[in-house]
Each structure stands twice: as C-alpha cells, then as structure tokens.
Amino acid sequence: MFRFLRIAILLTILLVVIANQWLTGKRFASWEKSLWVTIYPVLVDADPEIRSYAESLGAGSFQDINEFFKRQGARYGRQLEKPVVIQVARPLTVLPPALPTESSGLNVALWSLKMRWWSWRHGRQDDLVGDDIRMYILYQKRNSEGPLERSVGIKNGSYGLVNAVATREMAARNRIIIAHELLHILGAIDKYDLFTGQPIAPDGLANPGQSPLYPQQFAEIMGGRIAVSAYRWRHPASLASCVIGAGTASEIGW
C-alpha cells in the first residue's frame, strides 16, 4: 500500500512540474511581458581577484543583453522596450552539481534533479524580485591549458550554467555566452558543428542569403561564430557582432 501511495505522490508531483513547465513555456513564447533574469555570480575558488570582480557586477554590467534582444526583436516586428530585465544577486561560494560526463538520459535526469535542489537551496535572496530565469555564472581565472568547461541552458528548468572568465577583458565574450544559453532556455537549438565549431549553413549563418556567401560579417548567435569560409571561423567580439537568425527567431516565438 505504501509503495502505491509513494508512486501516486511522485506522479502527482511530476504532473504538476510538467504543467508548470508547459505554462511557463507558453508565457515565454508570447513575449507579452519582460523576462526577469537573475544573474548569480558563483565563485569557483576563493581567489580574492575573482571575488572582487564578482562583487563589482551590477545590472548595468549586463545591459547590452537587453539591448541585443531589443534590437533583434525589432527585426522581426517585436517592439519590445525591455524584453529582458536583469538583476544581479550576491556572489555564491557553493558550487552547483558538476555536469554529467556522459549524456545518457538517466545521467542528465539525475543531474537535473540535483541542480533543481541546489538552485532551490542557494538561489533564494530576500532582496531579489521574483524571477523567470536564473543564470549561474561560474567565474574563474582563465585556464591556460585549454578551454573552459561547457556551458548549458536548460529549457525545462529555466536556468543556465555559464563558465566565464573573471576579467573585464573577457566581459563582452561572457555576455555572448550568457545570451546564447538564455536562448537555449527559450527554446533555441545550437547551429554549429559540435566537433569543429563551424557554423552550419544556412541557419547557423547571420546572412545566409548574401553572395558570395563568405566571409560573413556577423555571427548568428546560436551558430556562435563568424564564418570566414566554409571551413574557418572566428569569435565575435561582442553582442554588437551577433544577430538572431530566422531559424532561431522562429524557435523562440518571434
């Protein structure tokens, strides 16, 4: 009897979560109201330079993300004064659960449950406005031995994890990654080759209709890079060098 009762409770919770996610997705896709996004700086270690940098951040540090969405929305007939409203929380010192090394359905599901619990425990601060999306930015020093760990945006969880370098020189690059993962949460998919990083034509190109096709002048945000040729690319310097292409616009409800 207890076993069936436990299953019934779990199924009820699951149905509530699914219903809530469906309603949230519908509201995001409508773009009728501003999306409230909380940036949570997370200190990867106790380095005083990282803490000082994280504590210096405010809403103005991420204003060009709102400007990017406003500018791109206008291209698709969306006159949005404040598509994204960003607030910044106090830095966190507790690290979130590590991403699974294997992307099996079970591993991802278990990680998602751990992440939800961690976010519930550590993401509440009394002075913050209730948010729609939480972006946890893991600030660290650049690892000279290789790239940072991957970043993710979880559509069904309305949160993202972004690995970022804690320097002003890398701030613009960090904001590109934040915007990219934010678009994942809103329903957009990657448009680049996972092995080479090359943007995939046509949807991964900022201007797939130009002739000649290369070099491109801008990066499609979900393509992530500026395609110099069919086999070469370079990183955009800032969100001013990025656009939301037609495919991505359709995926997020524009």
N, C-alpha and C positions, 0 to 999 in steps of 0.2 A: 504494500500500500504506500509506504513512504517513498519507494522508488518511483512509482507513478506520479505521486504528488510533486516530487522534485522535477521530474520531466515536464510536468504541466507548468510549473513555475518558470522553468528555463524557456519553454516555448512561448509563454506569455511575454517574458522579457524580450525575447528575440523579435516577436511580432511588434512590440512597442518600438524597439530600435529601428526596425525596417520601416514602420510607418513614419517615424520621426525623420529618418533619412530621406524618405520619398518627399515629404512635405518641405524639408529643407532644400532639397534639390530643385523642386518646383519654384520655390521662392528665389533661389539664386538665379535660375534661368530667366525669371521675369525681369530682373534688373529694375524693379519698381522702387526700391529703396537702396540707400547706401549700404555697402557691406562693411561691417565693423570688423577690423582685423587687429588682433593684439600681437605685437612683436615681443617675444620673450627672449632676451639675451641669455644664453646659457654659457657659463664659464667652463671651458673644457679642463682647465687646470687653474692653479692658484697664482699664476704669474701676475704680478701687480700691473704690468702694462696692459694685459688683457682686461683686467678689472677696470682700470682707469678708462680704457676705450669704451667698454660696455656701459659704464656709468655716465659717459658723456652723451649717449644717444638719447634723442627725443623724437617726437612725432615729425619734426621738421627734417630729421635725418633721412626720412623715407618719403618725403613729399613727392619726389618725381615718380613714384609708383602710381600715386593717384593721377598725376598729370599724364602719365603714359596711358592709363585706362581711359581717361577723359578724351585724350587726343585720338586714340584708336577707335573709341566708341563713336565719335563724330564721323569717322569714315564710313560707318555702317548705319548712319541715321540715328544713332543713340546720343541724344543731347543730355549728357549726364554731368551735372555740376560737380558732384562728389561721388563718383562710382565706388571709391574705396576710402574709408576713414580709418586711419591708423593711430593706434595708441601704443605706447611702449611701457612694458612692465619693468619692475625692478629685476636686476640680474638674478638668475638662479644658479646655484652651485651644485645641484644634484643632477647627474646626467640621466637622460632618458634611456630606456632599454635599447641595447645595441640592435641594429638591423640584422635580420637573419642572413647568414652567409649563403643559404640555399633557398631559392624562391619557390619552394613547393607550397601548395595551398595550405597545408597544415601548419607549416612554419610561419607563413605570413599571417594566418589567422591567430596563432598563439601570440605572435609579436604584437598584432593589433590590439588584442585584449590587454596585454601588459602595458601598451602605450596609452590606452584609454584610462587605465587605472592610475598610471603615473601622472597623466595630464590632470585627472581629477584631483589628485593629492597635492600637486605642486603648482597648478595653474590658476589657483584662486587667490586674488589680491583684492582687498576691500575697496581700494580707491579706483578700481577699473570699472568702466562701463561694460555691461553685458555684451559679449562679442558673438560674432557668427563663425569666425575662423581664428585659429591660433597657429602662429608660425614660431616655432622654436629654432632660434638661430644659434648654432654651436660655434662660438667664437674661439679661435685658436691662432697660434702662430703658423706661418707657412711651413709646411713640411718639405724641405729641400730634396728629400729622397723620392718624391712622387706627388701625384695629385691628391687632393682631399678626398675623404670618403664621399660616396654618392649622397645626394640629397633626394628627398621624396616629398610628394604631396599626396595625401590620402583623401580621395573623394568621399568615401563613406565615413570618414572620421572627422572631416572638416578641420584637419590640422596638417601641418607640414614640418619636416625637419630639414634644415639647411645648414650645411657645413660652410663656414665663412672664415675669412682671414681678418683678424682684428687690427687692421691698419686703415688709415684714411685713404691711402693709395689704392686699396682694393675695395673701397666702399661702393663705387659705381658698379663694379663687377658683382659684388654681393647682391646688390639690388636687382640685377638682371636675373640671378638665380632665384631670388625670392619671388619675383613676378612670374617666372617660369613655373615654379612649384605651386604658386597660388592658382595659376591657370589649370594645373592638373586637378586641384581640388574642385574647380568649377566645371570640370569635365573634359578638358583638352588632353590630347594624347601627344606623345613625342613624335617628331617628324625628322629624325636623323638616324643614321646607321649606328647601331649600338657598338659596333666594333671599330669603325673608322672615325666616327663623329661627323661624317659628311652629311649635310642636309639632303633630304630625299626629295627630288623633284616629282611633281610640281608643288605639292602643299608645303614642303619644307623651305621653299624659296620665297623671299619677300616680294619679288616681282616675276612670277613665272611666265608672264606674257611678253617680257622685253626681248628685243632682238638686236644683237646676239644675246643669248641667254646669260653668258658670263662675260665679265665678272659682275656679280650682284653688288649693289651699293649698300644694302641694308640686310639685317638678319631677321628672318621670321622667328618670332620669339620661341616657338616650340621646335623649330629647326635648330635654334641655339647658336648658330654660327653664320658668318657671312661667306657664302660660297664664291670663291675666287675662280674656280673652274669646276668641272665635273668631278674632280678628284682632290681638290685642295680647298681649304677654308681658313678663315681667321676669326678670332674672337671680336665681337663688337665692343666698343669702348664704354658704352653706357646705354641706357634705355632710349636715348635720343637716336641711336643707331638701330633700333629694333622696331618691328611692326607686328601687328596681329593679322595674319593672312586669312583668306576667305574660309579655308577649312577649319581653322581654329575658331574663327568668329561663329561659325555655324555650331560648333561643338559646345560653346558656352552660351548659346541662346541669342546671339546677335544676328 
